Amino acid sequence: MYIPAPNKIDDHEKAFDLIDDYGFATVVTTKNGVPWASHLPVLLDRGEDGGGQLRSHMARANEQWHHFDPGKEVLCIFHGPHSYISPSWYSSKIAVPTWNYATVHVYGFPSLEADMNGLRMILDDTTEKYEKHFEAPWRMDLPESTTQSLMEAIVGFRISITRIEAKFKLGQNRSEADQDGMLRCLESSKDAGARALGEFIRNDAGKTDISPKFPT
């Protein structure tokens, strides 16, 4: 991924936080030179210094799992908030439109989850992650025969992380006045995506030396 120096995030914990918050990923492989992508909820098991593993599952009918080669990296793309940025939001008179965003690319070696208990744990952990905020979280307490049939229709997998690329393009190249105008317009926008980016920038400000410092 092309990452200009001001947008490069070397803090693995910041990258991991984005993965935890925006866990619906694009999993990319190639087969005979042809790219293939699936869109899946992906869990992160954090390790030290950017290590760890990803876990997920896909339909057995999805041929992508046949592409997994333990010696060949796959790519998982995690998309954070993003939005169009109008030059009218800046104090500077010389400016052009752009798109700001945060994203993390995770590379790693895949392996299939052969153990049914491990597969069940992937399902339980995924469900718990997204149900825990509900007043009455749903549990997968289905008849055993139903659960077994469902699990036979999917394939679980793990990806051992080899490297991470994180890019937060948040207007770091703009003046403080331009950054402030951009942030205020994002936060007051009618577009939910723009407001989400504004919240992300506001929360990110001050966490790292290369992030913009916005007034509170």
N, CA, C and O of each residue as an XYZ file, in Angstrom:
864
protein
N       0.854     -1.184      0.000
C       0.000      0.000      0.000
C       0.894      1.239      0.000
O       1.885      1.307      0.727
N       0.531      2.200     -0.814
C       1.261      3.457     -0.854
C       0.932      4.262      0.397
O      -0.235      4.562      0.651
N       1.962      4.619      1.188
C       1.751      5.346      2.433
C       2.756      6.490      2.542
O       3.917      6.247      2.869
N       2.345      7.726      2.277
C       3.240      8.859      2.531
C       3.610      8.911      4.011
O       2.836      8.483      4.867
N       4.785      9.431      4.302
C       5.303      9.426      5.672
C       4.333     10.025      6.700
O       4.197      9.453      7.781
N       3.651     11.150      6.419
C       2.761     11.710      7.447
C       1.571     10.822      7.790
O       0.969     10.967      8.854
N       1.232      9.897      6.883
C       0.049      9.041      7.085
C       0.388      7.653      7.612
O      -0.512      6.854      7.869
N       1.656      7.360      7.772
C       2.093      6.031      8.175
C       1.940      5.853      9.685
O       2.390      6.695     10.462
N       1.313      4.768     10.089
C       1.121      4.451     11.502
C       1.985      3.234     11.843
O       1.754      2.130     11.349
N       2.978      3.464     12.694
C       3.854      2.373     13.115
C       3.444      1.777     14.458
O       3.988      0.759     14.887
N       2.488      2.415     15.112
C       2.003      1.932     16.408
C       1.044      0.761     16.173
O      -0.086      0.952     15.724
N       1.507     -0.440     16.481
C       0.692     -1.628     16.217
C      -0.598     -1.636     17.030
O      -1.615     -2.159     16.576
N      -0.562     -1.065     18.218
C      -1.770     -1.053     19.033
C      -2.852     -0.187     18.388
O      -4.034     -0.522     18.469
N      -2.469      0.917     17.753
C      -3.442      1.749     17.045
C      -4.043      0.980     15.874
O      -5.242      1.066     15.609
N      -3.189      0.223     15.172
C      -3.694     -0.596     14.070
C      -4.630     -1.679     14.589
O      -5.676     -1.942     13.996
N      -4.248     -2.309     15.703
C      -5.086     -3.355     16.283
C      -6.426     -2.789     16.751
O      -7.462     -3.440     16.615
N      -6.401     -1.574     17.304
C      -7.657     -0.965     17.748
C      -8.608     -0.775     16.579
O      -9.807     -1.017     16.712
N      -8.087     -0.342     15.428
C      -8.949     -0.176     14.259
C      -9.523     -1.517     13.830
O     -10.703     -1.607     13.489
N      -8.693     -2.564     13.845
C      -9.184     -3.888     13.465
C     -10.302     -4.336     14.390
O     -11.305     -4.881     13.931
N     -10.140     -4.111     15.689
C     -11.184     -4.504     16.639
C     -12.474     -3.727     16.398
O     -13.568     -4.279     16.514
N     -12.341     -2.438     16.062
C     -13.528     -1.599     15.884
C     -14.197     -1.779     14.525
O     -15.408     -1.600     14.394
N     -13.405     -2.135     13.517
C     -13.926     -2.272     12.152
C     -13.533     -3.652     11.620
O     -12.714     -3.770     10.708
N     -14.121     -4.674     12.197
C     -13.684     -6.045     11.954
C     -14.265     -6.729     10.735
O     -13.994     -7.909     10.512
N     -15.062     -6.020      9.930
C     -15.593     -6.630      8.715
C     -14.581     -6.387      7.607
O     -14.465     -5.272      7.097
N     -13.852     -7.427      7.236
C     -12.661     -7.267      6.388
C     -12.869     -7.835      4.992
O     -13.768     -8.641      4.751
N     -12.015     -7.392      4.085
C     -11.917     -7.967      2.750
C     -10.702     -8.888      2.741
O      -9.571     -8.437      2.925
N     -10.941    -10.175      2.527
C      -9.873    -11.176      2.506
C      -9.513    -11.446      1.052
O     -10.361    -11.855      0.259
N      -8.244    -11.213      0.707
C      -7.814    -11.266     -0.687
C      -6.787    -12.378     -0.881
O      -5.815    -12.482     -0.133
N      -7.022    -13.205     -1.898
C      -6.083    -14.253     -2.293
C      -5.913    -14.205     -3.810
O      -6.614    -13.463     -4.498
N      -4.987    -14.994     -4.315
C      -4.861    -15.174     -5.759
C      -4.787    -16.658     -6.073
O      -4.247    -17.444     -5.295
N      -5.326    -17.024     -7.200
C      -5.279    -18.397     -7.685
C      -4.957    -18.356     -9.171
O      -5.729    -17.820     -9.965
N      -3.824    -18.919     -9.541
C      -3.377    -18.895    -10.939
C      -3.335    -17.477    -11.493
O      -3.683    -17.229    -12.648
N      -2.901    -16.553    -10.638
C      -2.755    -15.169    -11.054
C      -4.026    -14.350    -11.050
O      -4.004    -13.168    -11.393
N      -5.145    -14.967    -10.663
C      -6.435    -14.273    -10.649
C      -6.790    -13.894     -9.216
O      -6.809    -14.766     -8.348
N      -7.073    -12.611     -8.937
C      -7.422    -12.205     -7.569
C      -8.824    -12.663     -7.186
O      -9.710    -12.784     -8.032
N      -9.003    -12.914     -5.901
C     -10.289    -13.348     -5.359
C     -10.472    -12.653     -4.024
O      -9.520    -12.538     -3.252
N     -11.680    -12.187     -3.740
C     -11.938    -11.482     -2.481
C     -13.240    -11.953     -1.855
O     -14.227    -12.197     -2.549
N     -13.227    -12.075     -0.535
C     -14.434    -12.354      0.234
C     -14.545    -11.310      1.339
O     -13.540    -10.769      1.799
N     -15.768    -11.036      1.756
C     -16.022    -10.019      2.776
C     -16.557    -10.731      4.012
O     -17.643    -11.310      3.992
N     -15.771    -10.677      5.092
C     -16.028    -11.540      6.235
C     -15.773    -10.816      7.554
O     -14.927     -9.925      7.622
N     -16.509    -11.200      8.609
C     -16.140    -10.720      9.944
C     -14.882    -11.457     10.393
O     -14.828    -12.686     10.343
N     -13.881    -10.717     10.826
C     -12.592    -11.313     11.176
C     -12.225    -10.917     12.602
O     -12.291     -9.744     12.969
N     -11.844    -11.896     13.390
C     -11.433    -11.670     14.776
C      -9.924    -11.505     14.858
O      -9.183    -12.113     14.085
N      -9.474    -10.688     15.788
C      -8.048    -10.484     16.028
C      -7.664    -11.025     17.388
O      -8.284    -10.693     18.398
N      -6.637    -11.860     17.407
C      -5.991    -12.284     18.646
C      -4.644    -11.578     18.697
O      -3.722    -11.944     17.969
N      -4.525    -10.579     19.544
C      -3.332     -9.742     19.564
C      -2.103    -10.490     20.068
O      -2.164    -11.295     20.997
N      -0.978    -10.185     19.406
C       0.312    -10.665     19.851
C       1.225     -9.477     20.088
O       0.803     -8.332     19.928
N       2.438     -9.725     20.458
C       3.388     -8.641     20.714
C       4.054     -8.188     19.422
O       4.237     -8.972     18.491
N       4.420     -6.883     19.384
C       5.159     -6.309     18.254
C       4.458     -6.538     16.922
O       5.108     -6.790     15.907
N       3.132     -6.448     16.927
C       2.381     -6.586     15.682
C       2.095     -8.010     15.275
O       1.540     -8.251     14.203
N       2.469     -8.964     16.123
C       2.189    -10.361     15.817
C       0.788    -10.746     16.255
O      -0.026     -9.896     16.614
N       0.527    -12.025     16.220
C      -0.797    -12.516     16.592
C      -1.431    -13.257     15.441
O      -0.742    -13.696     14.519
N      -2.747    -13.399     15.489
C      -3.434    -14.112     14.428
C      -4.828    -13.552     14.220
O      -5.409    -12.917     15.099
N      -5.344    -13.809     13.025
C      -6.720    -13.508     12.676
C      -7.489    -14.815     12.587
O      -6.929    -15.845     12.210
N      -8.765    -14.775     12.931
C      -9.619    -15.963     12.815
C     -10.931    -15.583     12.140
O     -11.475    -14.506     12.381
N     -11.433    -16.476     11.295
C     -12.709    -16.222     10.649
C     -13.246    -17.530     10.071
O     -12.685    -18.602     10.296
N     -14.340    -17.419      9.325
C     -14.927    -18.578      8.656
C     -15.635    -18.118      7.400
O     -16.002    -16.950      7.274
N     -15.820    -19.019      6.492
C     -16.554    -18.736      5.258
C     -17.371    -19.955      4.868
O     -17.171    -21.047      5.402
N     -18.286    -19.764      3.939
C     -19.098    -20.874      3.454
C     -18.211    -21.918      2.774
O     -17.292    -21.576      2.030
N     -18.493    -23.175      3.035
C     -17.729    -24.239      2.379
C     -17.892    -24.165      0.858
O     -17.008    -24.583      0.111
N     -19.026    -23.633      0.411
C     -19.256    -23.498     -1.034
C     -18.401    -22.406     -1.664
O     -18.293    -22.335     -2.888
N     -17.790    -21.551     -0.837
C     -16.910    -20.492     -1.332
C     -15.556    -21.119     -1.645
O     -14.867    -21.596     -0.743
N     -15.175    -21.120     -2.912
C     -13.959    -21.835     -3.297
C     -12.676    -21.155     -2.807
O     -11.587    -21.702     -2.975
N     -12.794    -19.977     -2.207
C     -11.577    -19.272     -1.825
C     -10.736    -20.045     -0.815
O      -9.509    -19.939     -0.829
N     -11.369    -20.816      0.058
C     -10.576    -21.523      1.062
C      -9.646    -22.548      0.413
O      -8.661    -22.964      1.023
N      -9.951    -22.953     -0.811
C      -9.044    -23.852     -1.527
C      -7.782    -23.128     -1.979
O      -6.793    -23.774     -2.326
N      -7.799    -21.808     -1.982
C      -6.629    -21.023     -2.377
C      -5.591    -20.948     -1.263
O      -4.427    -20.632     -1.511
N      -6.021    -21.242     -0.019
C      -5.109    -21.072      1.106
C      -3.921    -22.011      0.997
O      -4.067    -23.230      0.905
N      -2.736    -21.405      1.010
C      -1.469    -22.137      0.963
C      -0.661    -21.699      2.173
O      -0.365    -20.512      2.312
N      -0.295    -22.632      3.057
C       0.440    -22.252      4.276
C       1.721    -21.478      4.009
O       2.220    -20.787      4.898
N       2.263    -21.581      2.798
C       3.500    -20.882      2.486
C       3.313    -19.629      1.659
O       4.291    -19.039      1.200
N       2.042    -19.202      1.455
C       1.755    -18.044      0.616
C       0.885    -17.053      1.383
O      -0.181    -17.412      1.881
N       1.344    -15.806      1.475
C       0.607    -14.805      2.231
C      -0.749    -14.490      1.603
O      -0.909    -14.489      0.383
N      -1.724    -14.222      2.484
C      -2.997    -13.651      2.065
C      -3.087    -12.243      2.667
O      -2.328    -11.896      3.571
N      -4.006    -11.458      2.163
C      -4.172    -10.076      2.606
C      -5.568     -9.872      3.164
O      -6.558    -10.271      2.550
N      -5.641     -9.244      4.341
C      -6.920     -8.835      4.921
C      -6.927     -7.314      5.017
O      -6.025     -6.722      5.609
N      -7.943     -6.685      4.438
C      -8.054     -5.234      4.433
C      -9.179     -4.820      5.379
O     -10.328     -5.232      5.221
N      -8.824     -3.998      6.364
C      -9.795     -3.489      7.325
C     -10.021     -2.000      7.038
O      -9.102     -1.190      7.153
N     -11.250     -1.655      6.666
C     -11.589     -0.287      6.311
C     -12.162      0.436      7.524
O     -13.188      0.030      8.069
N     -11.499      1.506      7.941
C     -12.041      2.358      8.976
C     -12.957      3.406      8.369
O     -13.384      3.251      7.225
N     -13.270      4.466      9.101
C     -14.151      5.513      8.570
C     -13.483      6.265      7.426
O     -12.257      6.347      7.352
N     -14.302      6.808      6.539
C     -13.771      7.541      5.393
C     -14.810      8.547      4.921
O     -16.006      8.393      5.172
N     -14.333      9.582      4.233
C     -15.264     10.602      3.751
C     -14.616     11.484      2.701
O     -13.400     11.671      2.688
N     -15.440     12.018      1.828
C     -15.038     13.073      0.895
C     -14.693     14.323      1.693
O     -15.348     14.641      2.686
N     -13.657     15.028      1.246
C     -13.232     16.264      1.892
C     -13.312     17.403      0.868
O     -12.637     17.364     -0.161
N     -14.133     18.406      1.151
C     -14.296     19.540      0.235
C     -13.238     20.607      0.523
O     -12.972     20.913      1.685
N     -12.635     21.172     -0.518
C     -11.667     22.257     -0.303
C     -12.314     23.498      0.310
O     -11.620     24.366      0.840
N     -13.639     23.581      0.238
C     -14.327     24.740      0.823
C     -14.255     24.724      2.349
O     -14.558     25.727      2.995
N     -13.859     23.598      2.921
C     -13.757     23.495      4.372
C     -12.453     24.086      4.909
O     -12.309     24.306      6.112
N     -11.510     24.339      4.008
C     -10.199     24.822      4.416
C     -10.160     26.342      4.488
O     -10.957     27.035      3.856
N      -9.209     26.841      5.277
C      -8.914     28.278      5.278
C      -8.083     28.657      4.059
O      -8.199     29.765      3.534
N      -7.249     27.732      3.619
C      -6.389     27.983      2.466
C      -7.226     28.149      1.199
O      -8.215     27.441      1.003
N      -6.832     29.070      0.359
C      -7.552     29.321     -0.891
C      -7.142     28.341     -1.985
O      -7.932     28.037     -2.879
N      -5.904     27.846     -1.915
C      -5.416     26.901     -2.914
C      -5.560     25.493     -2.354
O      -4.793     25.090     -1.480
N      -6.531     24.748     -2.848
C      -6.786     23.390     -2.360
C      -7.637     22.658     -3.378
O      -8.286     23.281     -4.218
N      -7.636     21.358     -3.304
C      -8.441     20.523     -4.195
C      -9.192     19.488     -3.359
O      -8.810     19.225     -2.219
N     -10.258     18.898     -3.912
C     -10.969     17.857     -3.165
C     -10.076     16.643     -2.921
O      -9.139     16.380     -3.675
N     -10.382     15.919     -1.864
C      -9.663     14.676     -1.580
C     -10.584     13.749     -0.798
O     -11.739     14.078     -0.528
N     -10.060     12.608     -0.447
C     -10.813     11.635      0.353
C      -9.915     11.231      1.509
O      -8.788     10.784      1.294
N     -10.404     11.385      2.729
C      -9.629     10.994      3.902
C     -10.181      9.713      4.492
O     -11.378      9.440      4.399
N      -9.302      8.929      5.101
C      -9.698      7.592      5.551
C      -8.641      6.999      6.470
O      -7.528      7.509      6.593
N      -9.030      5.907      7.106
C      -8.097      5.103      7.887
C      -8.275      3.656      7.465
O      -9.400      3.168      7.356
N      -7.166      2.971      7.230
C      -7.253      1.576      6.804
C      -6.035      0.811      7.295
O      -4.968      1.386      7.505
N      -6.207     -0.483      7.473
C      -5.113     -1.349      7.900
C      -5.078     -2.569      6.988
O      -6.100     -3.220      6.771
N      -3.898     -2.874      6.456
C      -3.675     -4.078      5.671
C      -2.880     -5.063      6.521
O      -1.820     -4.731      7.051
N      -3.403     -6.264      6.641
C      -2.728     -7.309      7.416
C      -2.387     -8.469      6.487
O      -3.254     -8.992      5.786
N      -1.127     -8.863      6.488
C      -0.663     -9.990      5.686
C      -0.326    -11.156      6.621
O       0.097    -10.952      7.760
N      -0.518    -12.366      6.124
C      -0.170    -13.518      6.947
C      -0.368    -14.822      6.220
O      -0.938    -14.878      5.130
N       0.126    -15.883      6.864
C       0.016    -17.222      6.297
C      -1.232    -17.917      6.837
O      -1.438    -17.965      8.049
N      -2.068    -18.455      5.944
C      -3.334    -19.057      6.365
C      -3.210    -20.533      6.721
O      -2.307    -21.234      6.264
N      -4.131    -20.971      7.535
C      -4.268    -22.404      7.828
C      -5.732    -22.676      8.132
O      -6.420    -21.836      8.712
N      -6.202    -23.842      7.742
C      -7.592    -24.213      7.991
C      -7.755    -24.693      9.417
O      -6.854    -25.305      9.990
N      -8.932    -24.402      9.987
C      -9.244    -24.865     11.337
C      -9.828    -26.273     11.248
O     -11.003    -26.455     10.929
N      -8.990    -27.257     11.534
C      -9.411    -28.655     11.389
C     -10.215    -29.143     12.576
O     -10.988    -30.092     12.449
N     -10.048    -28.519     13.713
C     -10.709    -28.968     14.941
C     -12.104    -28.348     15.047
O     -12.254    -27.131     14.939
N     -13.111    -29.174     15.256
C     -14.480    -28.676     15.338
C     -14.682    -27.785     16.555
O     -15.485    -26.853     16.514
N     -13.959    -28.062     17.642
C     -14.056    -27.198     18.812
C     -13.490    -25.816     18.510
O     -14.015    -24.803     18.973
N     -12.413    -25.785     17.728
C     -11.839    -24.512     17.324
C     -12.784    -23.735     16.436
O     -12.896    -22.515     16.560
N     -13.468    -24.434     15.535
C     -14.449    -23.787     14.666
C     -15.605    -23.239     15.486
O     -16.067    -22.121     15.257
N     -16.068    -24.035     16.445
C     -17.161    -23.578     17.303
C     -16.731    -22.334     18.094
O     -17.539    -21.432     18.317
N     -15.481    -22.286     18.512
C     -14.994    -21.126     19.255
C     -14.983    -19.881     18.377
O     -15.283    -18.786     18.852
N     -14.638    -20.042     17.092
C     -14.683    -18.902     16.163
C     -16.105    -18.356     16.084
O     -16.313    -17.143     16.126
N     -17.077    -19.250     15.971
C     -18.473    -18.824     15.886
C     -18.926    -18.157     17.181
O     -19.566    -17.105     17.156
N     -18.590    -18.776     18.313
C     -19.004    -18.223     19.603
C     -18.352    -16.866     19.858
O     -19.011    -15.934     20.317
N     -17.060    -16.759     19.560
C     -16.348    -15.500     19.805
C     -16.864    -14.386     18.904
O     -16.974    -13.237     19.329
N     -17.183    -14.732     17.647
C     -17.716    -13.730     16.731
C     -19.084    -13.248     17.195
O     -19.366    -12.050     17.203
N     -19.926    -14.200     17.580
C     -21.265    -13.842     18.057
C     -21.183    -12.989     19.314
O     -21.876    -11.978     19.429
N     -20.339    -13.394     20.257
C     -20.218    -12.648     21.507
C     -19.737    -11.217     21.268
O     -20.225    -10.277     21.895
N     -18.772    -11.061     20.351
C     -18.238     -9.724     20.083
C     -19.327     -8.759     19.635
O     -19.349     -7.608     20.071
N     -20.224     -9.211     18.777
C     -21.212     -8.300     18.194
C     -22.551     -8.305     18.932
O     -23.394     -7.439     18.697
N     -22.748     -9.274     19.819
C     -23.986     -9.322     20.598
C     -23.846     -8.680     21.967
O     -24.851     -8.337     22.589
N     -22.625     -8.509     22.450
C     -22.417     -8.114     23.853
C     -22.979     -6.735     24.178
O     -23.235     -6.435     25.344
N     -23.176     -5.885     23.158
C     -23.703     -4.554     23.416
C     -25.232     -4.532     23.459
O     -25.827     -3.518     23.827
N     -25.862     -5.633     23.090
C     -27.319     -5.687     23.097
C     -27.833     -5.928     24.510
O     -27.153     -6.530     25.341
N     -29.029     -5.454     24.763
C     -29.624     -5.621     26.089
C     -29.835     -7.092     26.419
O     -29.646     -7.513     27.560
N     -30.223     -7.863     25.423
C     -30.412     -9.305     25.618
C     -29.603    -10.043     24.547
O     -30.159    -10.414     23.514
N     -28.306    -10.261     24.771
C     -27.447    -10.889     23.755
C     -27.949    -12.274     23.358
O     -28.348    -13.082     24.197
N     -27.915    -12.519     22.042
C     -28.304    -13.823     21.514
C     -27.166    -14.815     21.707
O     -25.999    -14.465     21.529
N     -27.492    -16.029     22.063
C     -26.507    -17.097     22.208
C     -26.842    -18.206     21.211
O     -28.003    -18.410     20.854
N     -25.820    -18.905     20.779
C     -26.034    -19.967     19.803
C     -26.425    -21.264     20.513
O     -25.715    -22.269     20.453
N     -27.557    -21.209     21.175
C     -28.074    -22.376     21.894
C     -29.093    -23.100     21.020
O     -30.281    -23.150     21.339
N     -28.616    -23.653     19.927
C     -29.463    -24.361     18.975
C     -29.405    -25.854     19.248
O     -28.493    -26.321     19.930
N     -30.361    -26.608     18.727
C     -30.269    -28.066     18.851
C     -28.948    -28.563     18.281
O     -28.461    -28.031     17.284
N     -28.379    -29.558     18.895
C     -27.061    -30.031     18.494
C     -27.034    -30.463     17.036
O     -26.051    -30.218     16.336
N     -28.088    -31.093     16.575
C     -28.125    -31.534     15.179
C     -28.105    -30.338     14.225
O     -27.479    -30.389     13.167
N     -28.796    -29.261     14.610
C     -28.806    -28.052     13.791
C     -27.426    -27.406     13.766
O     -26.938    -27.004     12.709
N     -26.801    -27.311     14.937
C     -25.463    -26.729     15.031
C     -24.466    -27.521     14.201
O     -23.641    -26.945     13.491
N     -24.545    -28.849     14.292
C     -23.629    -29.701     13.540
C     -23.800    -29.501     12.039
O     -22.818    -29.446     11.299
N     -25.045    -29.393     11.593
C     -25.319    -29.199     10.167
C     -24.789    -27.855      9.687
O     -24.229    -27.755      8.596
N     -24.968    -26.824     10.503
C     -24.469    -25.494     10.142
C     -22.947    -25.473     10.065
O     -22.377    -24.866      9.159
N     -22.295    -26.130     11.010
C     -20.841    -26.132     11.045
C     -20.244    -26.930      9.888
O     -19.145    -26.624      9.423
N     -20.948    -27.929      9.432
C     -20.467    -28.702      8.287
C     -20.541    -27.896      6.988
O     -19.905    -28.248      5.995
N     -21.316    -26.822      7.004
C     -21.483    -25.997      5.800
C     -20.500    -24.835      5.736
O     -20.550    -24.034      4.802
N     -19.601    -24.735      6.725
C     -18.640    -23.641      6.744
C     -17.229    -24.184      6.955
O     -17.036    -25.344      7.319
N     -16.256    -23.319      6.717
C     -14.847    -23.654      6.922
C     -14.214    -22.555      7.773
O     -14.298    -21.374      7.434
N     -13.589    -22.943      8.865
C     -12.889    -21.977      9.705
C     -11.430    -21.884      9.293
O     -10.859    -22.837      8.763
N     -10.843    -20.739      9.540
C      -9.421    -20.588      9.203
C      -8.756    -19.572     10.121
O      -9.411    -18.746     10.756
N      -7.440    -19.665     10.166
C      -6.598    -18.737     10.926
C      -5.558    -18.146      9.985
O      -5.160    -18.773      9.003
N      -5.132    -16.947     10.295
C      -4.058    -16.302      9.544
C      -3.005    -15.830     10.542
O      -3.274    -14.955     11.366
N      -1.820    -16.403     10.470
C      -0.718    -15.981     11.333
C      -0.116    -14.707     10.754
O       0.409    -14.712      9.641
N      -0.192    -13.625     11.509
C       0.212    -12.312     11.011
C       1.718    -12.246     10.792
O       2.505    -12.582     11.677
N       2.104    -11.806      9.593
C       3.516    -11.621      9.280
C       3.904    -10.154      9.211
O       5.032     -9.794      9.546
N       2.971     -9.294      8.774
C       3.274     -7.863      8.691
C       1.979     -7.065      8.607
O       0.934     -7.568      8.194
N       2.087     -5.806      9.014
C       0.936     -4.906      9.068
C       1.307     -3.576      8.426
O       2.392     -3.043      8.660
N       0.397     -3.047      7.615
C       0.536     -1.709      7.063
C      -0.692     -0.903      7.488
O      -1.826     -1.294      7.214
N      -0.458      0.212      8.153
C      -1.565      1.048      8.618
C      -1.410      2.457      8.062
O      -0.343      3.065      8.149
N      -2.498      2.960      7.489
C      -2.489      4.290      6.895
C      -3.680      5.083      7.418
O      -4.832      4.700      7.212
N      -3.396      6.188      8.095
C      -4.431      7.101      8.563
C      -4.248      8.413      7.803
O      -3.427      9.247      8.185
N      -5.005      8.590      6.741
C      -4.945      9.825      5.948
C      -5.999     10.775      6.500
O      -7.164     10.716      6.107
N      -5.587     11.645      7.407
C      -6.526     12.471      8.161
C      -6.278     13.960      7.980
O      -6.750     14.770      8.778
N      -5.550     14.323      6.948
C      -5.278     15.729      6.704
C      -4.039     16.237      7.412
O      -3.907     17.436      7.658
N      -3.117     15.319      7.747
C      -1.915     15.726      8.476
C      -1.042     16.696      7.694
O      -0.231     17.414      8.279
N      -1.204     16.719      6.382
C      -0.382     17.609      5.552
C      -0.939     19.028      5.477
O      -0.303     19.911      4.902
N      -2.118     19.255      6.050
C      -2.736     20.566      6.000
C      -2.334     21.406      7.212
O      -1.850     20.880      8.214
N      -2.541     22.706      7.106
C      -2.259     23.607      8.223
C      -3.227     23.328      9.372
O      -4.251     22.669      9.190
N      -2.894     23.831     10.535
C      -3.775     23.630     11.694
C      -5.151     24.240     11.446
O      -6.169     23.671     11.840
N      -5.177     25.390     10.795
C      -6.458     26.046     10.494
C      -7.283     25.205      9.522
O      -8.498     25.082      9.678
N      -6.622     24.628      8.521
C      -7.318     23.770      7.564
C      -7.845     22.514      8.255
O      -8.973     22.086      8.010
N      -7.035     21.940      9.103
C      -7.446     20.732      9.833
C      -8.659     21.023     10.709
O      -9.595     20.226     10.778
N      -8.632     22.170     11.373
C      -9.738     22.530     12.256
C     -11.021     22.735     11.459
O     -12.087     22.285     11.879
N     -10.930     23.411     10.309
C     -12.117     23.611      9.480
C     -12.670     22.302      8.951
O     -13.883     22.095      8.930
N     -11.778     21.418      8.525
C     -12.197     20.102      8.048
C     -12.924     19.337      9.144
O     -13.988     18.764      8.909
N     -12.349     19.329     10.335
C     -12.934     18.564     11.435
C     -14.322     19.084     11.795
O     -15.248     18.299     12.000
N     -14.466     20.378     11.872
C     -15.764     20.945     12.239
C     -16.834     20.622     11.192
O     -17.983     20.355     11.543
N     -16.461     20.645      9.918
C     -17.423     20.315      8.864
C     -17.779     18.838      8.876
O     -18.929     18.473      8.632
N     -16.805     17.988      9.156
C     -17.096     16.561      9.263
C     -18.068     16.296     10.407
O     -19.039     15.556     10.251
N     -17.800     16.898     11.541
C     -18.616     16.639     12.730
C     -20.030     17.181     12.607
O     -20.943     16.679     13.262
N     -20.225     18.203     11.774
C     -21.556     18.793     11.604
C     -22.263     18.308     10.342
O     -23.354     18.778     10.017
N     -21.642     17.370      9.634
C     -22.202     16.884      8.376
C     -23.488     16.080      8.597
O     -23.686     15.479      9.653
N     -24.355     16.083      7.582
C     -25.555     15.246      7.604
C     -25.229     13.799      7.244
O     -26.046     12.900      7.445
N     -24.028     13.585      6.712
C     -23.615     12.239      6.293
C     -23.014     11.481      7.478
O     -22.090     11.970      8.129
N     -23.539     10.293      7.754
C     -23.080      9.517      8.906
C     -21.617      9.115      8.765
O     -20.885      9.065      9.754
N     -21.188      8.827      7.532
C     -19.796      8.452      7.308
C     -18.843      9.587      7.625
O     -17.778      9.374      8.205
N     -19.232     10.797      7.240
C     -18.405     11.971      7.532
C     -18.309     12.198      9.040
O     -17.230     12.478      9.563
N     -19.436     12.077      9.733
C     -19.412     12.265     11.190
C     -18.559     11.199     11.864
O     -17.862     11.478     12.840
N     -18.617      9.977     11.343
C     -17.801      8.903     11.913
C     -16.316      9.204     11.748
O     -15.522      8.954     12.655
N     -15.944      9.744     10.582
C     -14.552     10.113     10.375
C     -14.161     11.247     11.317
O     -13.067     11.240     11.881
N     -15.044     12.210     11.486
C     -14.766     13.299     12.406
C     -14.540     12.806     13.825
O     -13.625     13.264     14.510
N     -15.372     11.873     14.265
C     -15.209     11.302     15.605
C     -13.891     10.550     15.720
O     -13.199     10.632     16.735
N     -13.553      9.812     14.661
C     -12.295      9.063     14.658
C     -11.105     10.013     14.778
O     -10.182      9.766     15.554
N     -11.131     11.109     13.999
C     -10.037     12.078     14.044
C      -9.961     12.725     15.415
O      -8.873     12.878     15.971
N     -11.108     13.106     15.964
C     -11.131     13.736     17.277
C     -10.542     12.805     18.335
O      -9.775     13.241     19.193
N     -10.903     11.519     18.271
C     -10.393     10.557     19.248
C      -8.928     10.242     19.015
O      -8.197      9.928     19.954
N      -8.495     10.328     17.754
C      -7.114      9.980     17.414
C      -6.143     11.113     17.734
O      -4.964     10.861     17.980
N      -6.619     12.345     17.733
C      -5.743     13.505     17.908
C      -4.981     13.419     19.221
O      -5.555     13.187     20.286
N      -3.667     13.614     19.113
C      -2.835     13.618     20.300
C      -2.330     12.276     20.741
O      -1.513     12.200     21.659
N      -2.803     11.175     20.096
C      -2.353      9.847     20.501
C      -0.981      9.509     19.930
O      -0.279      8.647     20.457
N      -0.606     10.186     18.860
C       0.681      9.933     18.249
C       1.245     11.234     17.710
O       0.491     12.144     17.366
N       2.543     11.327     17.635
C       3.183     12.580     17.250
C       2.838     13.009     15.829
O       2.883     14.201     15.525
N       2.491     12.054     14.940
C       2.216     12.442     13.560
C       0.738     12.738     13.340
O       0.352     13.151     12.246
N      -0.102     12.536     14.364
C      -1.505     12.863     14.205
C      -1.721     14.355     14.362
O      -0.979     15.004     15.099
N      -2.719     14.920     13.689
C      -2.991     16.341     13.838
C      -3.449     16.651     15.251
O      -4.098     15.824     15.891
N      -3.124     17.813     15.734
C      -3.526     18.234     17.063
C      -4.712     19.188     16.919
O      -4.539     20.353     16.561
N      -5.905     18.692     17.197
C      -7.093     19.514     17.044
C      -7.496     20.106     18.386
O      -7.306     19.475     19.426
N      -8.054     21.318     18.370
C      -8.535     21.890     19.617
C      -9.736     21.126     20.130
O     -10.513     20.607     19.329
N      -9.912     21.039     21.417
C     -11.056     20.330     21.997
C     -12.134     21.326     22.352
O     -13.189     20.940     22.856
